[in-house]
Amino acid sequence: MQMTWSRDDLAFRDEVRAFLDAELTPQMRRDVRRMTSVYAPDELSMAWQAILHARGWAAPAWPVEYGGCGWSAAQRYIFASELAANDAPPLSPMGIGMCGPVLIGHGSPEQKAHYLPRMLSGEHVWCQGYSEPGSGSDLASLQMSAAEDGDHFVCNGHKLWTTHANVANWIFCLVRTSQEAIRQQGITFLLIDMTSPGVEVRPIVMLSGEHIQNDVFFTDVRVPRANVVGRVGEGWTVAKYLMEFERGGGVASPGLKARLARIRRMAAAETDGAGGHVADSRGFAARLNALAIEIEALEAAELQILANLSQGDAPGARSSMMKTVGTELSQRLTELALEAAGDYAAAFQPHATCPGGPVLGFQPPADQGFAGPDHSLTVASKYLNDRAGSIYAGTNEIQRNIMAKAVLGL
């Protein structure tokens, strides 16, 4: 796909590049190249958010009156592309990317005034309390209770797969405030202080060994009624709005293109079992080129959605398409990277990477040595971590059901 940028767009691109050259340290860039998760380590992500916030660029998609940038769709895409091309750390999406838009769309004036500035500054770090045992893709079956007690709700229940609950100080939760014949009714969207008495966090260790997800238990946790977003019992409407931004409010293609370019370089450097270069294998090259074409198609769709968003449109069912295609392309990239790395991918060496969270129980070798070239250090952990991509934010099977119903009318 060929895109022609205007003179103003090119000037903006040069401004972004100059900013990144000045603010991104060599250590930050190296850490990002060695990331194994879609999430940067908390300290790296928050350090970069502080830099962006100082410039006023932490929340490009927000309205200007709440701290957004007022950029056009083209500028937002250019910004995302330059971040990916220059190895900038990703920000945790739960606050700025998810809860923020919900508060802007459904929050009270008091909630916007209190939470949004602290979200931008990083004073508040957020996590998402949706999934429960037995209530993941079938989210409407959730059972965490919130019983009214004067000006408070008393919350009891269990959330799991809660990303960054171990570092967050706030969580937005779906809770059940009443039992109704229609399960989507009686659900309320509630903001909970993670330091409240009765909140307990326990780690869930991923296939890659990283501690990123968590169990969160709530025992008689008192939450002010003022922390309800929207109306009591109408949280399902708020949740659907949030999930549109979680699944399709950003752009994935710039990052996918950057990773594709790295795999091309890796394949050109590695030799196969016969002594030739992996990149020269017709089968490998064909799969890589097929991925490149699909990423270009995703880019075209994302640009159209960005244009629609800039005109006040919501992603709607297209968010399911973006989530499904983006995560499956990402998984296929990890498979090709694993193939390109060859035997070097077999070594388990988290000390050589920049994992998304602590690797619990791992003891690095005394000599701190690494096996293999730099480009092979992350591929195995990235492959294992990315198996979750087609599950989180609603499984891809569920997304296909949504598309079949909402788009195809089946």
C-alpha positions in Angstrom: 0.0 0.0 0.0 1.3 3.4 -1.0 0.6 6.4 1.3 1.3 10.0 0.5 1.8 12.2 3.5 1.1 15.9 3.3 3.8 18.5 4.0 2.4 19.1 7.5 2.4 15.3 8.1 6.0 15.1 7.1 6.9 18.0 9.4 5.1 16.3 12.2 7.0 13.0 11.5 10.3 14.9 11.7 9.2 16.5 15.0 8.4 13.0 16.4 11.8 11.6 15.2 13.7 14.5 16.8 11.8 13.9 20.1 12.6 10.2 20.0 16.2 10.8 19.2 16.5 13.1 22.2 14.5 11.1 24.7 15.0 7.4 24.0 18.2 6.2 25.7 20.3 3.4 24.2 19.4 1.3 27.3 15.7 1.9 26.6 16.0 0.8 23.0 18.0 -2.3 23.9 15.5 -3.3 26.6 12.6 -3.0 24.1 14.4 -5.1 21.5 14.8 -7.8 24.2 11.2 -7.7 25.4 9.4 -11.0 25.5 5.9 -9.8 26.2 3.4 -7.3 24.8 4.0 -5.5 28.1 7.2 -3.7 29.1 8.5 -4.1 32.6 6.6 -1.7 34.9 9.6 0.5 35.6 10.5 0.8 31.9 6.9 1.6 30.9 6.4 4.2 33.7 9.7 5.9 33.0 8.6 6.3 29.3 5.1 7.4 30.3 6.6 10.2 32.4 8.7 11.4 29.4 5.6 11.4 27.1 3.5 13.1 29.8 6.0 15.9 30.2 5.7 16.5 26.4 1.9 16.2 26.5 2.0 13.0 24.3 0.9 10.3 26.7 -2.7 10.0 25.4 -2.9 10.9 21.7 -6.4 9.5 21.3 -8.0 11.5 24.2 -9.8 14.7 23.6 -7.7 17.8 24.1 -9.7 19.0 27.1 -8.6 15.9 29.0 -5.0 15.9 28.1 -5.1 14.5 24.6 -3.1 15.8 21.6 -5.8 16.8 19.1 -3.9 15.0 16.4 -5.4 13.9 13.1 -5.7 10.2 12.2 -2.7 10.5 10.0 -0.6 12.0 12.8 -1.6 9.3 15.3 -0.6 6.6 12.8 2.7 8.4 12.1 3.3 8.6 15.9 2.6 4.9 16.4 4.8 4.0 13.4 7.7 6.0 14.7 7.4 4.6 18.2 7.6 1.0 16.7 10.4 1.8 14.3 12.5 3.4 17.1 12.1 0.8 19.7 10.1 2.9 22.1 8.6 1.1 25.2 4.9 0.4 25.1 2.7 1.9 27.8 0.4 -0.4 29.8 -3.0 -0.1 28.1 -5.2 -0.7 31.1 -5.3 3.0 32.2 -4.8 5.3 29.3 -6.0 2.9 26.6 -9.0 1.4 28.3 -10.2 2.9 31.6 -9.5 6.4 30.4 -11.8 6.3 27.3 -14.5 4.7 29.5 -14.3 7.6 32.0 -14.3 10.1 29.2 -17.4 8.5 27.7 -19.3 7.4 30.8 -17.7 8.9 33.9 -19.1 11.7 36.0 -17.4 15.2 35.9 -16.0 14.4 39.4 -14.6 11.1 38.2 -13.0 12.6 35.1 -11.4 15.4 37.2 -10.0 13.0 39.8 -8.9 10.0 37.8 -7.8 11.2 34.4 -4.9 13.5 35.5 -3.6 10.8 37.8 -3.8 8.3 35.0 -1.8 10.5 32.7 0.9 11.2 35.3 1.3 7.6 36.3 0.3 8.3 39.9 -2.5 5.8 39.4 -1.5 2.4 37.7 -4.5 0.4 36.6 -5.4 -3.2 36.0 -8.6 -4.8 34.7 -10.9 -7.1 36.8 -13.1 -8.9 34.3 -12.4 -12.7 34.1 -13.3 -15.0 36.9 -13.1 -18.8 37.3 -15.8 -20.1 34.9 -16.4 -16.6 33.5 -13.8 -15.7 30.9 -15.2 -15.6 27.4 -18.7 -16.0 28.9 -18.2 -12.8 30.9 -21.9 -12.3 31.5 -21.8 -15.3 33.9 -19.6 -13.4 36.4 -20.4 -13.8 40.1 -18.2 -11.4 42.0 -20.8 -9.7 44.3 -21.2 -6.1 45.4 -23.8 -5.7 48.0 -25.1 -2.2 48.8 -24.4 -0.9 52.3 -25.4 2.7 52.7 -22.9 4.8 50.6 -20.7 1.8 49.9 -20.7 -1.5 48.2 -19.2 -4.6 50.0 -17.4 -6.7 47.4 -16.6 -10.4 47.6 -15.2 -12.6 44.8 -12.3 -13.7 42.7 -10.8 -12.2 39.5 -8.1 -14.0 37.6 -5.7 -13.5 34.7 -5.4 -9.9 36.0 -2.5 -8.3 34.2 -0.2 -6.2 36.4 -2.4 -6.5 39.6 0.9 -7.0 41.3 2.0 -3.4 40.5 -1.3 -1.6 40.1 -2.9 0.6 42.8 -6.4 0.7 41.1 -8.6 -1.8 39.4 -11.7 -1.4 37.3 -14.1 -4.3 37.9 -17.3 -5.7 36.6 -19.3 -6.9 39.7 -22.8 -8.3 40.2 -25.0 -6.0 42.1 -28.2 -8.0 41.5 -29.3 -11.3 40.1 -31.5 -10.9 37.0 -33.1 -13.3 34.5 -31.0 -11.7 31.8 -27.4 -12.2 32.9 -26.1 -9.0 31.3 -28.4 -7.0 33.6 -27.4 -6.5 37.2 -23.7 -6.0 36.4 -22.0 -2.8 37.6 -18.7 -1.1 36.5 -16.8 -0.3 39.7 -13.4 1.4 40.4 -11.6 -0.2 43.4 -8.5 1.0 45.3 -6.1 -1.9 45.3 -4.8 -0.8 48.8 -8.3 -1.4 50.3 -8.5 -3.9 53.2 -9.5 -7.3 51.9 -7.7 -7.2 48.5 -5.2 -10.0 48.1 -3.0 -10.6 45.0 -1.4 -13.9 44.1 0.9 -14.5 41.1 0.0 -16.6 38.0 3.2 -17.7 36.2 3.0 -17.9 32.4 4.5 -20.6 30.1 7.4 -18.2 29.6 8.1 -18.2 33.3 7.0 -14.5 33.7 4.8 -13.2 36.5 2.5 -10.8 34.6 -0.9 -12.2 35.4 -2.5 -12.6 38.8 -5.4 -13.9 40.9 -7.1 -11.2 42.9 -9.3 -12.0 45.8 -11.8 -9.6 47.4 -13.1 -10.3 50.9 -15.6 -7.8 52.3 -13.9 -4.9 50.4 -15.7 -1.7 51.0 -16.0 0.6 47.9 -17.7 4.0 47.8 -20.8 4.2 45.8 -19.2 7.3 44.1 -16.8 4.8 42.3 -19.6 3.4 40.1 -19.1 4.4 36.5 -22.4 4.9 34.7 -25.5 3.6 36.5 -25.8 0.7 38.9 -26.8 -2.4 37.1 -25.9 -1.1 33.7 -22.2 -2.0 33.7 -22.5 -4.3 30.7 -23.1 -1.3 28.4 -19.9 0.4 29.9 -18.0 -2.9 29.5 -18.9 -3.3 25.8 -17.7 0.3 25.2 -14.4 -0.4 26.9 -13.9 -3.7 25.0 -14.1 -1.8 21.7 -11.1 0.2 22.7 -9.3 -2.8 24.2 -9.7 -4.8 21.0 -9.5 -2.2 18.2 -8.8 1.3 19.5 -5.1 1.3 18.6 -2.9 0.2 15.8 -1.0 -3.1 15.6 0.5 -3.0 12.1 3.4 -0.6 12.8 4.7 -3.0 15.5 4.1 -6.0 13.4 6.0 -4.5 10.5 8.9 -3.7 12.7 9.0 -7.3 14.0 8.8 -8.6 10.4 11.8 -6.5 9.4 13.8 -8.0 12.4 12.9 -11.5 11.4 14.1 -10.8 7.8 17.4 -9.7 9.2 17.6 -12.7 11.5 16.9 -15.1 8.7 19.6 -13.5 6.5 22.1 -13.9 9.3 21.3 -17.5 10.3 22.3 -20.7 8.4 20.1 -23.7 8.0 21.1 -27.3 8.5 22.5 -27.5 4.9 24.8 -24.5 5.4 22.6 -22.0 3.5 20.8 -19.1 4.9 17.3 -19.5 6.4 16.2 -16.6 4.3 17.0 -18.5 1.1 14.6 -21.3 2.0 11.7 -21.0 -0.5 9.2 -22.2 2.0 10.4 -19.8 4.7 10.5 -16.8 2.3 7.0 -17.6 1.0 5.5 -17.6 4.5 7.3 -14.4 5.4 6.1 -12.7 2.3 2.6 -13.9 2.8 2.7 -12.4 6.3 4.0 -9.1 4.9 1.0 -8.9 2.6 -1.5 -9.6 5.4 0.1 -7.0 7.6 -0.3 -4.5 4.8 -4.0 -5.4 4.6 -4.3 -4.9 8.3 -2.6 -1.5 8.0 -5.1 -0.4 5.5 -8.0 -1.5 7.7 -6.5 0.3 10.8 -6.0 3.5 8.9 -9.7 3.5 7.9 -10.8 2.8 11.5 -8.5 5.6 12.7 -10.1 8.0 10.3 -13.5 6.9 11.5 -12.5 7.4 15.1 -11.2 10.9 14.4 -14.8 11.7 13.3 -16.3 10.5 16.5 -17.1 6.9 15.4 -16.6 4.0 17.7 -14.8 0.8 16.4 -17.9 -1.4 16.9 -17.7 -4.9 15.6 -14.5 -4.0 13.6 -12.7 -4.1 16.9 -13.2 -7.9 16.9 -11.6 -8.1 13.5 -8.6 -6.0 14.6 -8.1 -8.1 17.7 -8.4 -11.4 15.8 -6.2 -10.6 12.9 -3.6 -8.7 14.9 -3.0 -11.4 17.5 -2.9 -14.2 15.0 -0.4 -12.4 12.8 1.7 -11.8 15.9 1.6 -15.5 16.7 2.7 -16.4 13.2 5.6 -14.0 13.5 6.8 -15.7 16.7 6.7 -19.1 14.9 8.9 -17.8 12.0 11.3 -16.2 14.5 11.5 -19.5 16.3 12.3 -21.2 13.0 14.9 -18.6 12.1 16.7 -18.9 15.4 17.1 -22.6 15.0 18.9 -24.4 17.9 19.6 -21.2 19.7 15.9 -20.9 20.6 16.2 -23.9 22.9 18.2 -22.1 25.6 16.1 -20.8 28.5 17.9 -17.6 29.5 15.6 -14.9 30.9 18.6 -13.0 32.3 19.4 -12.2 28.6 15.9 -10.7 28.0 13.6 -7.9 29.2 10.6 -9.9 30.4 7.2 -8.3 31.1 7.5 -9.2 34.8 9.7 -11.1 37.2 10.7 -14.7 36.2 9.9 -16.3 39.5 12.4 -18.9 40.8 15.0 -18.4 38.0 18.6 -18.2 39.0 20.9 -16.8 36.3 24.3 -18.5 35.7 27.1 -17.2 37.7 29.0 -16.0 34.6 25.9 -14.2 33.2 26.8 -15.6 29.8 24.3 -15.8 26.9 23.9 -18.6 24.3 23.6 -17.5 20.7 23.4 -14.1 18.9 21.4 -11.2 20.3 18.6 -11.6 17.9 17.9 -15.2 19.1 17.7 -14.3 22.9 14.0 -13.5 23.1 12.4 -15.8 20.5 11.4 -18.8 22.7 10.0 -16.7 25.5 8.2 -14.4 23.1 6.7 -17.5 21.4 5.5 -18.9 24.7 4.2 -15.6 25.9 2.3 -14.9 22.7 0.2 -18.1 22.9 -2.0 -16.0 25.2 -2.7 -13.4 22.4 -5.6 -15.3 20.9 -7.2 -15.8 24.4 -6.9 -12.4 26.1 -9.4 -9.6 25.5 -12.0 -12.2 24.5 -10.9 -15.4 22.7 -10.6 -15.3 18.9 -13.3 -17.9 18.7 -15.7 -15.5 20.5 -14.6 -12.7 18.2 -15.5 -14.7 15.2 -19.0 -15.3 16.7 -19.4 -11.6 17.2 -18.4 -10.8 13.6 -20.7 -13.5 12.3 -23.6 -12.0 14.2 -22.9 -8.3 14.0 -21.4 -8.1 10.5 -22.7 -11.0 8.6 -26.1 -11.3 10.3 -25.7 -15.0 10.9 
